[in-house]
Amino acid sequence: MEATNQSNFKVLIADDDGAGSRRLMDFLKERGFSVEHVLNGTVAKEKIKEWVPHFVICDLTLAEFNAPQLLNWIKQEPVVKDNRPKVFVTSAHNVVRNIKECISLGASDYIVKPFKHEDILTRLVFHIQNKREVGSGEKASGTGVKLEGADVYLHLLDLVLKEALSSRPREEMLLNFTKMIAIALKAVRCSAVMITEDLQEGLVLASSDNRDARGFKLDMNKYPEMLHVMNTEKLIVIEDLAYDPQLAKIKDLVKGISFNSMIVAPLRSNGEMYGIISARMAKEHSKFNDRDIRFVSLVAQVASLILTTGLSLPHEFLLKKTAS
């Protein structure tokens, strides 16, 4: 049965798998979304122009007009210029080249089949939330306002640099980095996670609130914010829209999905992405200032510099990471 508390978020499913699409439609409708389904790219284009959905969930090899072609069309179509839908590309083939191509063409997400309906819901909620992407070298905002209370951050940054120059084991350094971020932001948890090249599994390298969390494996389908940073290679800031009426309707209908504000920054090794640092805030914290963002970005860069060598990892995880 379709929920009466509609969120007004519209989702178009473009996939020739009719039975699977209908099940996903029913699942999303029960959680407050308006959902339509088409079987091919030609009809998808017409539906997008007519209905202007917020999201399009499109199969990579969609008949008559595949996902890359649809993404190119959306960028050039004047009818949706001011209301471009976010496109999730789905595929049974988890090929890094395909992921990078779709993201470069403007896809918001890439989801491997078979997927759980809950994973689609998590991705939708993530992309509904307000977030900012901050590229390397960019200012978090263009205000140019002098930092207030910066002494605390300067002191912590001094400790970060001293830690990086110490002779402590890399694992201990990384744990201390996460603790420093947690202190600076008053975060409930800061974690560093290494992620496999196929983006399916993560390994906790350090967590500010639990030393024993190191080595814990994560199903990356449950962490769209981490996948987003891995795909875009940019720091993101997510701010909880606690008082947004549209999101409030979604929040009433979904359970077990976190709406906490957070900052997620990339970790790189020799120029390649290999993981993230994530700071998650308490429920009452909804906004970040420039100092928060700059500090997390700086710590992530320092961590990237020193953690590319000498970090001991479980053998099976290291093999999965380095496999072609």
TORROKE-38578 format. One record per residue (C-alpha): residue in one letter; x, y, z. Coordinates in Angstrom, 3 decimals. Layout:
<sites>
['A' [X Y Z]]
...
</sites>
This chain:
<sites>
['M' [0.000 0.000 0.000]]
['E' [1.308 3.479 -0.866]]
['A' [2.040 5.681 2.118]]
['T' [-0.314 8.639 2.628]]
['N' [2.497 10.830 3.970]]
['Q' [4.047 11.620 0.580]]
['S' [7.465 13.239 0.497]]
['N' [7.017 14.561 -3.076]]
['F' [10.421 13.158 -4.018]]
['K' [9.952 11.602 -7.448]]
['V' [11.954 8.573 -8.585]]
['L' [12.027 7.233 -12.149]]
['I' [13.255 3.642 -12.574]]
['A' [14.576 2.948 -16.090]]
['D' [15.237 -0.775 -16.388]]
['D' [13.986 -3.623 -18.595]]
['D' [13.715 -5.895 -15.536]]
['G' [9.994 -5.395 -15.045]]
['A' [9.481 -7.691 -12.069]]
['G' [12.488 -6.403 -10.145]]
['S' [11.558 -2.803 -10.880]]
['R' [7.987 -3.301 -9.671]]
['R' [9.251 -4.698 -6.372]]
['L' [11.532 -1.704 -5.933]]
['M' [8.651 0.631 -6.862]]
['D' [6.410 -0.875 -4.188]]
['F' [9.170 -0.670 -1.591]]
['L' [9.866 3.026 -2.278]]
['K' [6.193 3.985 -2.501]]
['E' [5.597 2.461 0.929]]
['R' [8.301 4.825 2.206]]
['G' [6.807 7.975 0.816]]
['F' [8.350 8.339 -2.653]]
['S' [6.444 8.907 -5.895]]
['V' [7.763 6.293 -8.337]]
['E' [7.360 5.599 -12.070]]
['H' [8.937 2.892 -14.236]]
['V' [9.975 2.739 -17.900]]
['L' [11.546 -0.089 -19.877]]
['N' [13.870 1.748 -22.278]]
['G' [15.863 4.932 -22.793]]
['T' [13.585 6.474 -25.404]]
['V' [10.612 6.458 -23.045]]
['A' [12.897 7.516 -20.163]]
['K' [13.811 10.742 -21.984]]
['E' [10.169 11.625 -22.581]]
['K' [9.231 10.795 -18.982]]
['I' [12.062 12.941 -17.615]]
['K' [10.904 15.938 -19.686]]
['E' [7.255 15.439 -18.772]]
['W' [7.541 14.432 -15.103]]
['V' [10.904 16.012 -14.088]]
['P' [11.855 13.450 -11.405]]
['H' [14.296 14.185 -8.599]]
['F' [16.046 10.839 -9.160]]
['V' [16.572 8.437 -12.049]]
['I' [17.677 4.867 -11.299]]
['C' [18.997 3.695 -14.660]]
['D' [20.498 0.386 -15.797]]
['L' [23.932 0.816 -17.389]]
['T' [22.935 -1.053 -20.563]]
['L' [19.411 0.336 -20.823]]
['A' [17.864 -0.532 -24.211]]
['E' [17.657 2.177 -26.922]]
['F' [19.572 4.735 -24.848]]
['N' [22.110 3.472 -22.321]]
['A' [23.095 5.179 -19.067]]
['P' [26.116 7.160 -20.404]]
['Q' [24.002 8.406 -23.313]]
['L' [21.195 9.363 -20.932]]
['L' [23.627 11.235 -18.682]]
['N' [24.938 13.214 -21.670]]
['W' [21.402 13.979 -22.786]]
['I' [20.379 15.223 -19.323]]
['K' [23.336 17.651 -19.283]]
['Q' [22.250 19.133 -22.615]]
['E' [18.455 18.993 -22.327]]
['P' [17.106 22.549 -21.738]]
['V' [13.808 21.340 -20.247]]
['V' [15.596 19.971 -17.152]]
['K' [18.402 22.549 -17.050]]
['D' [17.248 24.030 -13.736]]
['N' [15.971 20.751 -12.256]]
['R' [18.394 18.065 -13.320]]
['P' [17.641 14.714 -11.716]]
['K' [20.276 12.851 -9.772]]
['V' [21.091 9.681 -11.690]]
['F' [21.950 6.368 -10.031]]
['V' [23.513 3.948 -12.518]]
['T' [22.969 0.264 -11.762]]
['S' [24.921 -2.624 -13.264]]
['A' [25.788 -6.253 -12.654]]
['H' [29.342 -5.440 -13.743]]
['N' [31.468 -3.763 -11.099]]
['V' [34.129 -2.428 -13.483]]
['V' [36.160 0.519 -12.190]]
['R' [36.329 2.003 -15.697]]
['N' [32.527 2.047 -15.949]]
['I' [32.179 3.640 -12.522]]
['K' [34.625 6.432 -13.343]]
['E' [33.014 7.071 -16.733]]
['C' [29.515 7.380 -15.266]]
['I' [30.638 9.614 -12.401]]
['S' [32.573 11.840 -14.830]]
['L' [29.417 12.183 -16.954]]
['G' [27.442 13.377 -13.947]]
['A' [26.034 10.266 -12.270]]
['S' [25.428 10.782 -8.563]]
['D' [25.955 7.131 -7.686]]
['Y' [26.838 3.718 -9.132]]
['I' [25.139 0.696 -7.587]]
['V' [26.111 -2.920 -8.230]]
['K' [23.398 -5.528 -8.862]]
['P' [22.001 -7.420 -7.164]]
['F' [21.283 -4.785 -4.542]]
['K' [19.056 -4.674 -1.485]]
['H' [16.113 -2.296 -1.561]]
['E' [17.353 -0.853 1.725]]
['D' [20.632 0.096 -0.002]]
['I' [18.730 2.093 -2.629]]
['L' [16.770 3.818 0.129]]
['T' [19.989 4.677 1.963]]
['R' [21.450 6.202 -1.217]]
['L' [18.297 8.245 -1.837]]
['V' [18.301 9.625 1.700]]
['F' [22.019 10.448 1.436]]
['H' [21.535 12.422 -1.779]]
['I' [18.487 14.225 -0.381]]
['Q' [20.536 15.582 2.503]]
['N' [22.246 18.919 2.053]]
['K' [25.934 18.468 1.308]]
['R' [28.860 20.459 0.013]]
['E' [31.809 19.095 -1.924]]
['V' [35.123 20.773 -1.198]]
['G' [37.866 20.103 -3.701]]
['S' [41.548 20.058 -2.800]]
['G' [42.960 23.551 -2.499]]
['E' [39.517 25.174 -2.339]]
['K' [38.261 27.297 0.513]]
['A' [35.289 25.906 2.335]]
['S' [33.518 29.208 1.687]]
['G' [34.423 32.407 -0.040]]
['T' [33.702 34.695 2.882]]
['G' [37.306 35.538 3.711]]
['V' [36.277 36.075 7.334]]
['K' [39.091 35.798 9.864]]
['L' [38.953 32.668 11.943]]
['E' [37.738 33.084 15.500]]
['G' [38.992 30.873 18.267]]
['A' [41.654 29.500 15.946]]
['D' [44.146 28.978 18.755]]
['V' [42.631 25.598 19.583]]
['Y' [42.971 24.459 15.989]]
['L' [46.517 25.753 15.702]]
['H' [47.437 23.887 18.871]]
['L' [45.871 20.665 17.587]]
['L' [47.527 21.077 14.195]]
['D' [50.852 21.486 15.961]]
['L' [50.164 18.197 17.765]]
['V' [49.224 16.524 14.455]]
['L' [52.525 17.545 12.872]]
['K' [54.510 16.440 15.925]]
['E' [52.667 13.123 15.841]]
['A' [53.525 12.706 12.161]]
['L' [57.208 13.245 12.924]]
['S' [57.262 10.867 15.873]]
['S' [58.557 7.308 15.814]]
['R' [55.262 5.790 16.935]]
['P' [53.759 2.923 14.920]]
['R' [51.582 4.125 12.037]]
['E' [48.504 2.485 13.564]]
['E' [48.961 4.491 16.780]]
['M' [49.477 7.710 14.821]]
['L' [46.269 7.206 12.898]]
['L' [44.314 6.512 16.085]]
['N' [45.656 9.756 17.570]]
['F' [44.701 11.664 14.411]]
['T' [41.106 10.480 14.697]]
['K' [41.048 11.475 18.384]]
['M' [42.336 14.964 17.547]]
['I' [39.627 15.481 14.937]]
['A' [36.998 14.261 17.407]]
['I' [38.260 16.728 20.016]]
['A' [38.400 19.676 17.600]]
['L' [34.908 19.111 16.180]]
['K' [33.343 17.624 19.320]]
['A' [32.465 14.662 17.104]]
['V' [30.900 11.536 18.582]]
['R' [33.116 9.421 16.331]]
['C' [35.954 9.897 13.884]]
['S' [37.058 6.902 11.842]]
['A' [39.686 6.147 9.218]]
['V' [38.632 3.473 6.739]]
['M' [40.531 1.736 3.953]]
['I' [38.309 0.729 1.022]]
['T' [38.883 -1.949 -1.598]]
['E' [39.273 -0.949 -5.220]]
['D' [35.942 -2.534 -6.139]]
['L' [34.279 -0.352 -3.452]]
['Q' [32.515 -3.329 -1.875]]
['E' [34.342 -3.628 1.442]]
['G' [35.937 -1.304 3.959]]
['L' [38.380 -1.958 6.767]]
['V' [38.445 0.261 9.866]]
['L' [42.017 1.416 10.440]]
['A' [41.223 3.516 13.513]]
['S' [38.223 4.855 15.416]]
['S' [38.416 7.656 17.968]]
['D' [35.886 6.119 20.350]]
['N' [37.015 2.498 20.258]]
['R' [40.592 1.285 19.952]]
['D' [39.334 -2.266 19.386]]
['A' [37.379 -1.250 16.256]]
['R' [40.560 -1.565 14.191]]
['G' [40.228 -4.427 11.719]]
['F' [36.419 -4.327 11.657]]
['K' [35.091 -4.913 8.120]]
['L' [32.312 -2.785 6.632]]
['D' [29.776 -3.468 3.888]]
['M' [30.249 -0.318 1.803]]
['N' [26.687 -0.425 0.461]]
['K' [25.632 0.829 3.881]]
['Y' [27.909 3.903 3.705]]
['P' [26.943 6.023 0.671]]
['E' [28.854 9.021 1.988]]
['M' [32.120 7.058 1.885]]
['L' [31.371 5.736 -1.594]]
['H' [30.578 9.255 -2.765]]
['V' [33.986 10.528 -1.638]]
['M' [35.734 7.539 -3.203]]
['N' [33.961 8.207 -6.505]]
['T' [34.327 12.000 -6.600]]
['E' [37.693 12.186 -4.760]]
['K' [36.455 15.308 -2.946]]
['L' [35.827 16.124 0.688]]
['I' [32.129 16.422 1.443]]
['V' [30.215 18.141 4.215]]
['I' [26.769 16.799 5.103]]
['E' [24.520 18.923 7.267]]
['D' [21.430 17.449 8.881]]
['L' [18.313 19.227 7.652]]
['A' [16.482 18.566 10.879]]
['Y' [13.849 21.202 10.199]]
['D' [13.429 20.703 6.463]]
['P' [9.766 19.676 6.009]]
['Q' [10.482 17.473 2.988]]
['L' [13.250 15.549 4.714]]
['A' [11.189 15.352 7.902]]
['K' [8.596 13.288 6.016]]
['I' [11.286 10.914 4.818]]
['K' [12.715 10.624 8.322]]
['D' [9.313 9.604 9.662]]
['L' [9.143 6.726 7.190]]
['V' [12.640 5.275 7.352]]
['K' [14.298 3.701 10.336]]
['G' [17.895 2.777 10.985]]
['I' [19.367 5.441 8.663]]
['S' [21.623 8.034 10.237]]
['F' [20.890 11.698 9.583]]
['N' [23.881 12.994 11.549]]
['S' [25.933 15.816 10.151]]
['M' [29.389 14.688 9.078]]
['I' [32.579 15.557 7.227]]
['V' [34.194 12.901 5.042]]
['A' [37.666 13.507 3.592]]
['P' [39.680 11.423 1.105]]
['L' [42.867 9.523 1.907]]
['R' [45.293 9.011 -0.970]]
['S' [48.338 6.849 -1.636]]
['N' [50.632 7.929 -4.465]]
['G' [47.834 9.998 -5.927]]
['E' [45.268 7.168 -5.799]]
['M' [42.280 6.999 -3.458]]
['Y' [42.534 4.260 -0.857]]
['G' [40.170 5.341 1.888]]
['I' [38.507 8.077 3.914]]
['I' [38.478 9.860 7.256]]
['S' [34.957 10.484 8.527]]
['A' [33.822 12.653 11.453]]
['R' [30.237 12.068 12.604]]
['M' [28.521 14.620 14.827]]
['A' [25.923 14.349 17.569]]
['K' [22.246 14.744 16.613]]
['E' [22.050 18.310 17.930]]
['H' [24.963 19.468 15.743]]
['S' [23.766 20.515 12.278]]
['K' [26.276 23.046 10.939]]
['F' [30.039 23.200 10.359]]
['N' [32.266 26.260 10.163]]
['D' [35.273 26.794 7.919]]
['R' [37.715 25.861 10.686]]
['D' [36.137 22.416 11.070]]
['I' [36.401 21.691 7.354]]
['R' [39.955 23.005 6.952]]
['F' [41.171 21.082 9.977]]
['V' [39.757 17.740 8.801]]
['S' [41.175 18.351 5.315]]
['L' [44.643 19.118 6.700]]
['V' [44.697 16.086 8.983]]
['A' [43.596 13.857 6.099]]
['Q' [46.429 15.203 3.951]]
['V' [48.999 14.641 6.693]]
['A' [47.641 11.129 7.268]]
['S' [47.869 10.421 3.534]]
['L' [51.518 11.453 3.500]]
['I' [52.661 9.214 6.322]]
['L' [50.341 6.216 6.074]]
['T' [51.162 5.030 2.564]]
['T' [53.887 2.779 3.973]]
['G' [54.420 0.890 7.171]]
['L' [50.754 0.250 7.988]]
['S' [50.111 -3.400 8.800]]
['L' [46.904 -4.785 7.309]]
['P' [45.218 -8.191 7.320]]
['H' [46.753 -10.257 4.552]]
['E' [43.489 -11.107 2.816]]
['F' [42.431 -7.453 2.739]]
['L' [45.753 -6.325 1.332]]
['L' [45.486 -8.937 -1.430]]
['K' [41.985 -7.745 -2.313]]
['K' [43.120 -4.133 -2.409]]
['T' [46.049 -4.756 -4.724]]
['A' [44.350 -7.263 -7.025]]
['S' [43.830 -6.048 -10.597]]
</sites>
